[in-house]
Amino acid sequence: MSTTASHSSTPSDIGSVPSAGRVLATPARAAAALSCVAGLVHLVVAPEHFEEWAPAGVFFIVVAAGQLWLAQALWRGLSARLVPAAVLLTSALVALYVVSRTIGLPFHTDGADRGVGLGGSHHGGSQVPGGHGNGMPIIPGSGAGAAVETVGALDLVCVVAELGGLALLIGMLPVGQRRSVGNLLLAVGVCGWVVWALVRFT
């Protein structure tokens, strides 16, 4: 009996040990479902991004493939050693989304600059005939060369799924790693605000 308890307390893979697996299976499979949702959204919108800019389409397909792989890995039992990497990569995707919808990305096509493909697409904006831009207000410090994209229904579905999956992934980390990763994400966020303030006010 003592041997079984000792074995159950140190699982190497998520869901690999029955007693510990029952505790971890629910958040792992919930995170898998959310990762699948985000991956499918990226897959659905990839073709229109190909029309706007081919590298963007390739990026969306790569992201979709990675999120779908993560979903099946979490469902089957992802190695605990890979969870921190999944946390950091998901955080990077959320950060990229926030930048694209606030200060804008520095690289974009002429079509994106005019709002073509952003208005009637998944972004959910609307274009005024003869107008310029995508309807989003210019945020001070974003710069004229940045392309701030509008927010649509699929965008919200995807980012909510990613944030939910991120919260579940962080909760699956051991306490020590959870604290370290949380501090790292906080530090990155603070550094981002500092860099923005330096660029904006200097």
N, C-alpha and C positions, 0 to 999 in steps of 0.2 A: 504494500500500500504506500509506504514512504517512497519507494522507488518511482512509482507512477506519479506521485505528486511532484517529485523533483523534476521528472522529465517534462511534465506539463508546464512547469514554470519557465522553461527556457526554450520556446519554439524557435526554430531557425527560419521558418517560412510562415507567412500569414496564413492561417487556416490549416496548417499542416498537422497540428496536434488537436485531437478532438476536444479536450476540455478547454484549452486556450482558444481553439478555433471557433468555438461557439461565441466567445466574447468578441473576437476580431472579425468574424465573418460578416456580420451586419454592416459595420462601417466600411469594410473593404468592398463589399458588393454594392453598397450605396454609392461609394466613390467611383466604382466601375461604371455604374449606370450613368452618373453625371458626366464622366469622361467620354462615354459613348455618345451622349447627347451633344456635347461640345464638338466632338470629332465629326459627327454627321452634319452639324451646322456648317462647319468649315468645308466639308466635302460638297455640300449643296451650293454654297456661294463661290466655290472655286472657279467654275466656268465663266461667270461674269467678271471675275478679277483677271482671268486670262484675257478677256476682251479689252479690259482697261490697260493692263500691263502684264506681260507674260511672267516676269519674275514674281509678281505678287501671286499669280495663279499657282506657280510652282510652290511657293511658300505655303499657301493654304493647303495644298495637297499633302505636303510633308507634315504639316501640323496635324492634319486630319489623320494621317496614317499613324503618327506617334500617339495621338490620343486614343485611337481605336486599339492600338497594340496595348497601351496602358490599361484600357478597360478590360481586355481579355486576360491580361496578366494579373490584375487585381482580382478578377472573378475566380481565377484558378488558384491563386495563392502567390502573390508577388513576394520575392525575397525582401526581407526587412532592410537589407543593405541598399536596396534601390529606392526606398521610399523618400529619403532626403533629396535624391536627384529629381524624383517626380515633383516634390514640393517646389524646388528651385525653378524647374522648367515651367511649371504651371504659373508660378509667381511672375516669371519673365513675360509670359503671354498676357497676363492680366495687366502688367505694367505697360507693355506695348500698346494694348488696347486703350488704356487711359491716356497715354501720350497722343495717340492718333485722334482722340475725341476731345482733347483740350488744347494743347499748344500746337498740335499737328506734327506730321512727320516731314523731315526735310527733303525726302525724295518722293516724287510723284510725277505722273505724266501730264501732258497738256490737257488730256481729256479729264483727268481728275481735277486739275486746276480750274477748269470751266464748270465742274460739277457734272459733266457728262458721265452717265453710268452710276452716279451716286444718288441722283434724285429719285428715279423710278425704280430703283433696285431694292435690295434688302435693307439699305440704309434708311429708307422710309421718308426721305426728304421730298420736296417738290420744287420744280424749277419754274421760274418766271421767264416767258419767251423774251429773248434778247438780254436777259440778266447775266450777271457774272458771279461765279462762285457757287457754293452749295447751300446757301441759306443760313449757315452758321455764323454767329457774330465773331468778329476778330477779337481774340483775347490779347490784351497788352503783353508784348514780349514774345508773341508767337512768330513774328516775322512774316514778311510778305511772301516768302518762298515756301511757307509751310502749308500743307493741305489738311485742313481740319475737316474730318468726315462727320456726317450726320449720324444720329443714332436711330436704328430701326428695331423692329420687333425681334428679328433673328439675332441681332447684336445683343439685345438684353437677355434673350434665352441662353445664348452662348456664355456671356460673362457671368450670369447668375450660376450656371452649371459649373463653370470653372472655379468660382469663389466657393461654392458649396463643396466641390471636390477637394479644393485646397484646404478648407477647414477640416475635412475628414482625414486627409492625409497627414496634416500636422498632428491631429489627435491620435493617430496610429503610431507616432514616433515614441520611443522611450522618453522618459521624463527629462533626462539630461540633454538628449538631442533636440527635444521639443523646445527647451529653453534656448539652446544655442541657435537653432533655426529661427525662432521667434525674434531673438535679439538681432540676428543678421538681417532679417527682413525689415525690422524697424530701422536699423542703421542705414540700409539702402534707401528707404523712404525719406529719412531725414537728409541724407546726402543729396537726394534728388531735389528736395525743396531748396537746399542751400545753393546748388548749382543753378537752379532756375532764378533764384533771387540775385545771384551774382551777375548772371547774363542780363537780367531785366533791369537792374538798378545801377549797373556800372558801365 
